[in-house]
Amino acid sequence: MKQKLPLSLVASFFLATTTYANYQISPITITGASKTEQTINNVTSNVEVITKEEIEERNFTTVSEALTSVSGISFTSNGSVGNTTSIFLRGMSSNRILVLVDGIRYQDPSNTSGASFENLMASDIERIEVIKGAYSGIYGSDASAGVINIITKNAKEGLNASINAEAGSYLTKKYGMTLSNKEEKYDFKISANRFLTKGFSSQIEEKKSEKDFERDGYQNTTVNLKTNYYLTSDDRVGFIYNYINSNVEYDDFNAPNAIQRAKSRTNLYSVFYTKKYKNHDIKVKYDLSKFKKTNLDATFGVNGYNGKTKILELTDTIFYNKKDFIIAGLSKEEYKVDYSQVSGSSNQDKNTNKAIFFSNTNSFDKLLLNQTLRRDSYSNFDDEVTGKVGFRYDFMENLSLSSNYGTAYNAPNIIKILNPWGISNPNLKPEKSKGYDVTLNYKNLSLTYFNNKVEDLISWESNQYVNTSGISIFKGIEAKYTNEIFQDTLLSLNYTHLSAKNENKEPLARRPKRQLGFSLDYYGFTKLHLNLNGSYVGTRYDKVNNSGEQTGRYTLFNSVINYELDKKTKIYLKLENLTDKFYQTIDGYATAGRSIYAGLKVDF
């Protein structure tokens, strides 16, 4: 029988340049590991990539949903879509993960939890790069656990357009469009996507159906614009704009049936100029991130937050050998926060930073080496020096060993210092981290051991944010396996075993000890793709030291059916929580029951 597996999907599974079965796989390019383009098999860092093929074949709705397919990642949610969602990378929480959208910081300095994953939709994404480990040596603060780099799609050659639509359970609707054009001198792409759902109650009592409670709805409009103008073959100016407008209903913890409403507006801008000159690849860019959130029904306390980040950065990639290069960079940063309370009072503060960083990469036949070093000078904190060293050695074509050791820090968000909910703490200082990982790759199997230590962990005590004494340790094992087990049948497995303990050696809350993900894809039928996927979440407790409710020990099954009507038109059916399993990621907060969605995608 003729092979029907799409080459693009095979590449998304196996990632490296190699010959697999009857396929010649091209390399996947990433940018998040070093701020410059590299193929994934030319970095020492532990990186996983979710490609556009995987996103489109699985028809993911949100970025957090897509991220659950990656080893080492778990999540919790405060109810229906659009409610607060926290991502844990190797047991470390969202505010220790740097999130970039087209290279622009999505980190909100007015949000205590870091990036707002709940508002990131999976539409119009080229790839999601997950770079694991301490990464302050390149990016500075907020990268203690790693970096999630979201890259939106670029313009295609000529004039192109596409539309998509989806409808399903909980009165959910999703629709969008993309228009792009690429010529010799310029290119542009604009996309707009709209998501609406009536949702389900964010809070419910255990074992009761969400149908017995009121609904908490959500609306999201996401717009992306990318354009480039080529002055010469070596000179380019560009502009990127990302806009996220969301409105959510949620439940007050003390009054589950009293609907609260919040709206948020996110604007991410980037303007840049690149220049290639001899062995130099120079880039200067200015990024502006603006966040605004309003609690519409607040009767006391804070009702409005504003966060702003401005970064001016200059980098130069210098190639001093065919496979050797150094990246040198300078940046000037400003982080600003203001908030207002129902009473009419308000407050504001800002923090500035100047940074210099270097990254050097050398390739010696089978050995790859990388070193990074960065110095940050803050107006509100002591200076910080961080770095990373890594190597990769290819013993043979299908066997390699890599390892990385890095230091990092996590500066407290300004809103934590101001603390409008309690006592201000101007003496709050950054967390400091150090960690390493070791990865063995053999054919389609990958095994990783990781160990990260965090000192001066920031926590909430006695109505204020404080640095706790002692060291918190996050360690564990990740395993990945991908293979074509039968003709036209792909199997993908990932497993994580995690130990996350605080300074008192007590297990931290809401981190599963064990987690397994699986996906089975079959392409044996003409134009038809069948997928079965799911996950097992092991023991997980809602509070520290294995106390509170047990929110793990469940298995979820999902399925996707894709059918190509023709080369430009595809329809799909997505089935989630096939067994209608009742489970909770946080005690008292609901999750979706069995649900079904149908969609259409058309290219012009």
C-alpha positions, 0 to 999 in steps of 0.5 A: 500500500502506498504511504499516505503520511504527510511529509510535513507531519512526519517532520513535526514529529521527528524534528531533525534532519535525517532519513526516516523510513521513506522520508527525507526530513528537513530541519526545523528552525527555531529562534528562542534558544539564542535570539537568532535562527538555528536548526533544532539539531544545532542547539545544546538546549533541551527544546521541544517544538509544537509545529503548525502541522500538529496544531492544525491536525489536532485543532487546538483551541488555546496555547495552553491546550497545545502545551499539554502535549509537551513533556514536563508541562502541566496546568491548572485552571480556575474553571471555564475557558478564559478563566485564570490558567497556570502553566507549570514547566518542570514544576515551576509556575507561570511567573517563572516562565518567560513567554514571548509572542513573535519575540515580544515579551508577553509578561505583564508586570501588573499580573502576580501570576506572570503571563496570562495563558488563558487569553492565548489562542492557538490560531495563526501560529507557525510554531511554539518553541518550549526551551527548558531550563534556566535561561536568564543568561540570554533573556534576563528575568522571568526565565528561571524555568525556561522560555515559551516562544510563540511564533505567528505565521508569515506571509506566503508567496503571492496573494493568499487568503484563508478562512476558518469556522468552528461550532460546538458544545457550550454554545461555542463559536470560533471563526477567523480569516487570514490575508497575506501577500509576498512580493520581491520588495515587501510582504504583509500578513494580517489575521483576525480570529474571534472566539465566543462561548457561553461556557460553564460554571467556573465553580461547582460542587464535587460530582455535580453536573456543571448543567446545574449551575449558571454559565460563565462565558468568554469572548476573545478577539485576537489580531496579528499583523506582520509586515516587512519591507526589503530596502536591499537584499541585506537590509530590512525593516519590519513591524509586528502588532499583536492585539488581544481583546478578551471579556470573561465571566468568573465566580467569586470564591465566596459566592459561586453563583454571583457572576463577576466580569473582567475585561482585558486589552493587550497590545504588543508592538515591535518595530525593527531593522536588520542589516547583513554586513560581511560576517555580521547580522545586526538587528535593532528593535524596539518592543512595547507591551501594554496590558490593561485589565478591569474588574467590572463588578468589583465593589471593593479593592482593586478594579483596574490594573495597567502594565507596560514594558518597553525594551530597546535592544541591539544585537549582532550575530558575528560568524567567525568560522563556518559553524562558529558564531557569537551573539553580542547584545545590549538592551535598555528596559523599563517596566511600569505598573499603575492600579486604581481602587474602587475607593478612588485611590491609586498607586504606581511604580516603575523599574528600569534595567540596562543589560549586556549579554553574549552567547558563543557557539562552536561546532567541532565535528561531533561536538557542539558547545555553547556558553552565554553570559549576561549582566543586568543592572536594575534601578530597584534591585542589585545587579545580577550576573547569570549564564549557561554552558551546554554541550551536545555530542553525537556518538553516531547518527542516531545516538547523542548526549547533551547537557546544560547548566545555567543560573537564573533569577526571577525579579518580583513583579512591581505589583507584588512590591506595591501589593494593593491587597495587603502590606507593601514590601519594598525589600522584596528581592529576586529569586535565584535559581541554578539547574542542569539537565542531561538528555540522551537521544537514541533514534526515536527515544529521548530521556532527560534528567533535570534538577533545579534549585531556587533560593529566596522563593517568593511566597505569600505570608502574613498578608504580604509577599516575602522571600522564604529562606532555604532552597526549593528543589524541582527535579525529575525525569522526562521521556519521549518516544515517537515512531511509525509503529505500523504503516501510516500509523504514528505513535507519540508518548511522553512521560514526566516524573516530578518531585517539587518540594519547598525549603521544608522538603514538603511537596508543593501544591497542584503539581502531579507526581506522574504524568503521561501523554499519548497520541495515535495518528492513522493516515491509512485512508485516502483524505482521512486522518484519525487521531486518538489522544489523551493524558493520565494525571497522577497523584496531585494535591490542592495544598502543600505537603500532600494536604487538601483535596486530591485532584489527580489520578484520572485519565482523559481521552480525546479524538480528532477526525480530519477530512480533506474535501479537496486540496484547499478545503478541510473539515474536522470533528473534535471530541473531548473527554470521551468518557465524560470524566469528572475531574478537577485541576483545582479543588472547587473549580469545574472542568468540561464534560464530554463535548463535541466541535465541528469545523471548516478550514478553506484556503484561497 
